[in-house]
Amino acid sequence: MLNDITININDLLLDPNNPRFKSDLKETDHIQDEKLEGMQGNTLKCFKIADASSEEDVTDISDLYDSIKTIGFIPIDRIVVRTINNSTKYLVIEGNRRISAVKNILSDYENQRRKFSKQKERVKFDPLKGSCENISCLLLETKGLHNDEIAQKISIILGLRHHGSLLEWDALPKAYNIYKEYMCIEPVTASFEFIASKRNEVHSRLSIPKGKVTSALKTYVAYLQLCDIYSVKDRHYSLIAMGVNNKTLSTTYFKIDDSTYQFDEPSLEKMNQICQFSNRDNPELKKKILDNPKTFNRFGILLKKRDQAKREAVKEHADSLIRRILDEDDIEMDVEAAIDDLTDFINRTDWVDTVNKLLGKQEQELDIDKYIGSGNERGNKDTLKIPLEKLRRVMQL
């Protein structure tokens, strides 16, 4: 049950366990209630506003900051909170971005920082300040509930709001939340193992299609695996997702265990090579193999053309193009150029095969050497043989 309550901004604590809010999404340790107040300073710093540029920021609240500074806090979408054990404070379940924006605004106002460094800006905000000091919230009733029951209710609230169409998280926080839910469902295992019943439970709790749950789990496991070895950044997650969930790549280019979703070692090396994790963002990089995540799908098309080819010459030509794509020094060959090149090669090969079949049929059904005409007819036959023989030599038939 959710009850209306008005809470002073100083009594609202940001949630460091919130997927969008985690400063390091590779860490899965849950922060207990008694440590929440001590985490508030670091949690608030996780957000990026205006002049903030730290690479560790996981979300940008500049838009909210500017909006609330201009029109005040308007509770159109209610903040959802719960009580904290042995405390008079409340933990924000839903609305961490908005509350962090409000806290930053009030702090900047009091300390005359950022956009409140000028007196006229402070005067403009004075009539709006009250809307930011006391916040209308919805209190989740947790009295008499066990921790796992509380966690499930919170999961449902977050799932309905952030895995649907209302206030969607980015791909990595979504996957983290799905993975976290999955790993806490019985039977609990030390490492990931796909169990259909657990996947189905996440599907029910978060109201997410089963296919999307599976996709997120596969990608997040690969992300964790790659992070342990290579210089993977959070912003590379969408790139990894495209590679993991492409059917052609996941069955022919990468080898992924059906149960653990783990990449084998050669596949990890391939992923690192094609994604260029360590130097992908280097402005001096000669060539970006995959210029954006969707290029992974184009690369899959190239592999599919190679694998479906019947002639060995086509396969060999495709392999040579792939080697050129992966060569950072070969700046002339990218995925699109390779697809065009291979398509042309296949068309030329098909044309040669077609002509060869036609010539073979001609020899079987109308042997020129058996033609017994004379005069002009004989001359026409000899004239026809010359270009046919030239055509055979040119096409190596």
C-alpha positions in Angstrom: 0.0 0.0 0.0 1.2 3.6 -0.8 0.2 6.4 1.5 0.5 10.2 1.0 3.2 11.9 3.1 5.1 15.2 3.0 8.8 14.9 4.0 11.5 17.5 4.5 14.2 17.3 1.9 16.8 16.7 4.6 15.0 13.6 5.7 15.1 12.0 2.3 18.1 9.7 1.7 19.3 8.8 -1.8 19.5 5.1 -2.5 23.1 3.9 -3.3 21.6 0.5 -4.2 19.5 1.9 -7.0 20.7 0.5 -10.4 20.7 4.0 -12.0 22.6 5.3 -9.0 25.4 2.8 -8.6 28.8 4.4 -9.0 30.2 1.1 -10.2 27.7 -1.2 -11.8 30.2 -4.1 -11.6 29.9 -4.2 -7.8 26.9 -6.1 -6.5 27.3 -5.7 -2.7 24.1 -4.4 -1.1 24.5 -1.5 1.3 22.6 -2.1 4.5 20.2 0.5 6.1 22.5 1.4 8.9 25.1 2.6 6.4 22.8 4.6 4.2 23.3 8.0 5.9 27.1 7.7 5.7 26.9 7.1 1.9 24.9 10.2 1.1 27.8 12.5 0.2 29.4 10.0 -2.2 26.0 9.0 -3.7 25.1 12.6 -4.5 28.5 13.1 -6.2 27.6 10.3 -8.7 25.4 12.7 -10.6 26.6 15.0 -13.3 25.3 18.6 -13.4 26.4 21.4 -15.7 30.1 21.7 -15.2 30.7 18.2 -13.8 32.8 16.0 -16.1 34.0 13.0 -14.0 34.1 9.8 -16.0 32.5 8.0 -13.0 29.2 9.9 -13.3 26.5 7.4 -14.3 23.7 9.9 -15.0 23.1 13.4 -16.0 20.6 15.6 -14.1 21.4 18.9 -15.9 17.9 18.9 -17.4 16.2 18.4 -14.1 18.4 20.9 -12.3 17.6 23.7 -14.9 13.9 22.8 -14.9 13.4 22.8 -11.1 15.6 26.0 -10.7 13.2 27.7 -13.2 9.7 26.5 -12.1 10.3 24.8 -8.8 9.6 21.2 -7.8 6.3 20.0 -9.2 5.2 16.6 -7.9 3.5 15.4 -11.1 5.2 12.1 -10.8 5.3 11.2 -7.1 8.5 10.3 -5.2 8.2 6.8 -3.6 9.9 6.2 -0.3 10.1 3.7 2.5 11.0 4.0 6.2 14.5 3.1 7.4 15.1 0.8 10.4 15.9 2.7 13.6 15.8 6.1 11.8 13.5 9.0 11.3 14.7 9.3 7.7 13.2 7.9 4.6 14.9 6.1 1.7 14.0 7.2 -1.9 12.9 4.1 -3.9 11.7 6.0 -7.0 12.8 9.5 -7.8 16.5 9.6 -7.0 17.4 11.8 -10.0 14.8 14.4 -9.0 15.7 14.4 -5.3 19.4 14.7 -6.1 18.7 17.6 -8.4 16.7 19.3 -5.6 19.5 18.7 -3.0 22.1 20.1 -5.4 20.0 23.2 -6.1 19.4 23.9 -2.4 23.1 23.4 -1.6 24.2 25.7 -4.5 21.6 28.3 -3.4 22.9 28.3 0.2 26.6 28.4 -0.9 26.1 30.8 -3.8 27.6 28.3 -6.3 27.1 27.5 -10.0 24.0 29.3 -11.3 23.3 30.9 -7.9 26.5 32.9 -7.8 24.6 36.0 -8.9 22.2 37.7 -6.6 19.5 38.1 -9.3 19.4 34.3 -9.8 18.9 33.8 -6.0 16.1 36.4 -6.0 14.4 34.6 -8.9 14.5 31.3 -7.0 13.3 32.7 -3.6 9.6 32.1 -4.3 10.3 28.6 -5.6 12.5 27.5 -2.7 9.6 26.3 -0.5 8.5 23.7 -3.2 12.0 22.1 -2.8 12.2 22.0 0.9 9.1 19.9 1.6 8.4 17.1 -0.8 5.0 15.3 -1.4 5.8 11.6 -1.5 4.1 8.2 -1.5 5.2 6.0 1.4 5.4 2.3 0.8 3.9 0.4 3.7 6.5 -2.1 4.9 5.3 -2.8 8.5 5.2 -6.5 9.2 7.0 -7.5 6.0 10.2 -9.5 5.8 13.2 -8.1 3.9 12.6 -10.3 0.9 9.0 -9.2 0.7 10.0 -5.6 0.9 12.6 -6.2 -1.8 10.0 -7.8 -4.1 7.6 -4.9 -3.7 10.4 -2.4 -4.6 11.4 -4.6 -7.6 7.8 -4.4 -8.9 7.7 -0.6 -8.5 11.0 -0.1 -10.2 10.2 -2.7 -12.9 6.9 -1.2 -13.9 8.4 2.3 -14.1 11.9 1.7 -15.6 11.6 -1.4 -17.8 8.4 -0.1 -19.4 7.9 3.2 -21.2 7.5 5.7 -18.3 11.0 6.6 -17.2 13.3 4.1 -18.8 16.8 3.5 -17.5 19.7 3.2 -19.9 20.6 -0.3 -21.0 23.3 -1.0 -18.4 21.3 -0.1 -15.3 18.4 -2.1 -16.7 20.6 -5.2 -17.1 22.2 -4.7 -13.7 18.8 -4.7 -12.1 17.6 -7.8 -14.0 20.9 -9.6 -13.1 20.6 -8.6 -9.5 17.0 -9.8 -9.2 18.0 -13.1 -11.0 20.9 -13.9 -8.7 18.8 -13.4 -5.5 16.1 -15.9 -6.6 16.3 -19.4 -5.2 18.3 -21.5 -5.9 21.0 -19.0 -5.2 24.3 -19.9 -6.8 27.8 -18.4 -6.4 28.2 -17.9 -10.1 25.7 -17.4 -12.9 23.9 -20.4 -14.3 20.8 -20.1 -16.5 17.7 -21.6 -14.9 14.4 -21.1 -16.7 12.3 -20.9 -13.6 14.5 -18.0 -12.2 14.3 -16.2 -15.6 10.5 -16.7 -15.5 10.3 -15.2 -11.9 12.2 -12.1 -13.0 9.8 -11.9 -16.0 6.9 -11.9 -13.5 8.4 -9.5 -10.9 9.6 -6.8 -13.4 6.9 -7.3 -16.1 9.6 -7.8 -18.8 9.2 -10.2 -21.7 11.2 -13.4 -21.1 13.3 -12.9 -24.3 14.4 -9.5 -23.0 15.3 -11.0 -19.6 17.5 -13.6 -21.3 19.1 -11.1 -23.6 20.0 -8.8 -20.7 21.4 -11.7 -18.7 23.6 -12.9 -21.6 24.9 -9.4 -22.2 25.6 -8.6 -18.5 27.5 -11.8 -18.0 29.6 -11.0 -21.0 30.1 -7.5 -19.8 31.4 -8.7 -16.4 33.6 -11.2 -18.1 35.1 -8.6 -20.4 35.6 -6.1 -17.6 37.8 -8.5 -15.8 40.3 -8.7 -18.7 40.0 -5.6 -20.9 39.6 -1.8 -20.6 35.8 -1.9 -20.9 33.9 1.3 -20.1 30.2 1.5 -19.1 29.5 3.3 -22.4 30.7 0.2 -24.3 27.8 -1.8 -23.0 25.4 -1.3 -26.0 28.2 -2.3 -28.3 28.7 -5.6 -26.4 24.9 -6.2 -26.4 24.8 -6.0 -30.2 27.5 -8.6 -30.5 26.1 -11.0 -27.9 22.6 -10.9 -29.2 23.3 -11.2 -32.9 22.3 -14.7 -33.9 24.9 -15.1 -36.6 27.7 -13.9 -34.5 26.7 -15.8 -31.4 26.6 -19.1 -33.3 29.5 -18.7 -35.8 31.9 -16.1 -34.7 31.7 -16.3 -30.9 31.4 -19.4 -28.8 29.0 -18.8 -25.8 28.2 -21.5 -23.3 24.4 -22.3 -23.2 24.3 -22.7 -19.5 26.8 -20.2 -18.0 26.6 -17.7 -20.9 30.4 -17.5 -20.6 32.5 -16.7 -23.7 35.5 -19.0 -24.4 38.9 -17.4 -24.4 39.2 -17.0 -28.2 35.8 -15.4 -28.3 36.8 -12.9 -25.7 39.8 -12.0 -27.7 37.7 -11.6 -30.8 35.3 -9.3 -29.0 38.1 -7.2 -27.7 39.7 -7.0 -31.1 36.6 -5.9 -33.0 35.4 -3.5 -30.3 38.9 -2.0 -29.6 38.1 -1.4 -26.0 41.5 0.0 -24.9 41.8 2.6 -27.6 38.3 2.9 -29.0 38.0 6.5 -27.7 41.5 7.5 -28.7 41.2 10.4 -31.3 44.4 9.2 -32.9 43.0 5.8 -33.7 43.6 5.2 -37.4 40.4 3.2 -37.9 37.4 2.3 -35.8 36.4 -1.2 -36.8 32.8 -0.8 -35.5 31.9 2.9 -35.8 28.6 2.3 -33.8 26.8 -0.7 -32.2 24.6 -1.3 -35.3 27.7 -2.0 -37.3 27.8 -5.3 -35.5 24.6 -6.4 -37.4 26.3 -5.4 -40.7 29.3 -7.5 -39.7 26.9 -10.4 -39.0 25.6 -10.0 -42.6 29.1 -10.3 -44.0 29.7 -13.5 -42.0 26.3 -14.9 -43.1 27.2 -14.3 -46.7 30.4 -16.1 -46.2 28.9 -19.1 -44.4 26.1 -19.5 -47.0 28.5 -19.4 -50.0 28.8 -22.7 -51.9 32.0 -21.9 -53.8 35.3 -22.1 -51.8 36.6 -19.1 -53.7 33.8 -17.0 -52.2 34.6 -18.2 -48.6 38.3 -17.5 -49.2 37.6 -14.0 -50.5 35.3 -13.3 -47.6 38.0 -14.4 -45.1 40.5 -12.0 -46.8 38.0 -9.1 -46.4 37.4 -9.9 -42.7 41.2 -9.9 -42.1 41.3 -6.5 -43.7 38.4 -5.2 -41.6 40.2 -6.3 -38.4 43.5 -4.6 -39.5 43.5 -1.2 -37.9 46.2 0.0 -40.4 44.0 -0.9 -43.4 42.0 2.3 -43.4 40.4 1.6 -46.8 38.4 -1.5 -45.8 35.5 -1.1 -43.4 32.4 -3.4 -42.9 30.3 -1.6 -45.5 33.0 -1.7 -48.1 33.6 -5.4 -47.4 29.9 -6.2 -47.9 29.8 -4.4 -51.2 33.0 -6.1 -52.3 31.8 -9.5 -51.4 28.4 -8.9 -53.0 30.1 -7.9 -56.2 32.4 -11.0 -56.1 29.5 -13.3 -55.5 27.6 -11.7 -58.4 30.6 -12.1 -60.7 31.1 -15.7 -59.6 27.4 -16.5 -60.2 27.6 -14.9 -63.6 30.6 -17.1 -64.5 28.8 -20.2 -63.3 25.7 -19.3 -65.3 27.6 -18.8 -68.5 29.6 -22.0 -67.9 26.4 -23.9 -67.6 25.0 -22.4 -70.8 28.2 -23.2 -72.7 28.1 -26.7 -71.4 24.4 -27.1 -72.5 25.3 -25.7 -75.9 28.1 -28.3 -76.4 25.8 -31.1 -75.3 22.8 -30.0 -77.5 24.6 -28.3 -80.5 28.2 -29.4 -81.1 29.7 -26.9 -83.5 32.3 -29.4 -84.8 29.4 -31.6 -86.0 27.9 -28.7 -88.0 28.3 -29.7 -91.8 27.1 -26.5 -93.4 29.1 -24.9 -96.3 29.8 -21.5 -97.8 28.4 -18.6 -95.7 26.9 -20.9 -93.1 30.3 -22.6 -92.5 31.9 -19.1 -92.2 29.3 -18.1 -89.6 30.2 -21.2 -87.5 33.9 -20.4 -87.6 33.2 -16.8 -86.6 31.1 -18.0 -83.6 33.8 -20.3 -82.3 36.4 -17.5 -82.0 34.6 -15.3 -79.5 33.4 -18.4 -77.5 37.0 -19.6 -77.1 38.1 -16.2 -76.1 35.2 -16.0 -73.5 36.3 -19.4 -72.1 39.9 -18.2 -71.7 38.9 -14.9 -70.1 36.6 -16.6 -67.6 39.0 -19.5 -67.0 36.3 -22.0 -67.9 
